[in-house]
């Protein structure tokens, strides 16, 4: 389930930059983040992304979740890679 580079995200977390290049990396990040306990549906969507349409929708959901984390001041979205 690899993704093209246009789906990469850069997140600033506790002074570190984390680059997410795949949905697998996004799922790992979400699972270990404290807000991840509320992301069961998002993780299901990532797991079910079996074609380009669903992959794109999963990335939209990941980006939306990252935006929510940013609004909670737990994560900072940084410019694209």
Residue, then its C-alpha position, 0 to 999 in steps of 0.5 A: x500500500x505505497x503512496x505517491x510523494x504528494x501524500x507525504x506529511x511533515x508534522x512537528x511533534x515535541x520539537x521533532x519533525x516526523x515525515x509520514x510517507x505512507x499510510x503505514x507510517x501514518x497508522x504507526x504515528x496515530x497509534x502511538x500518539x495520545x489522541x490515537x485512542x480516539x482514532x479507531x475509525x481512521x485506523x480502519x479506513x487506513x487498513x481498508x485503503x485497497x485502491x487509489x480512490x480509497x487511498x486518497x480518501x484515507x490521506x484526506x482523513x489522516x490530514x484532517x486528523x493531523x489538523x485536529x491535533x494541530x488545533x489541540x496544540x499537540x502537533x504542528x503541521x509543517x510545509x510539504x516535503 
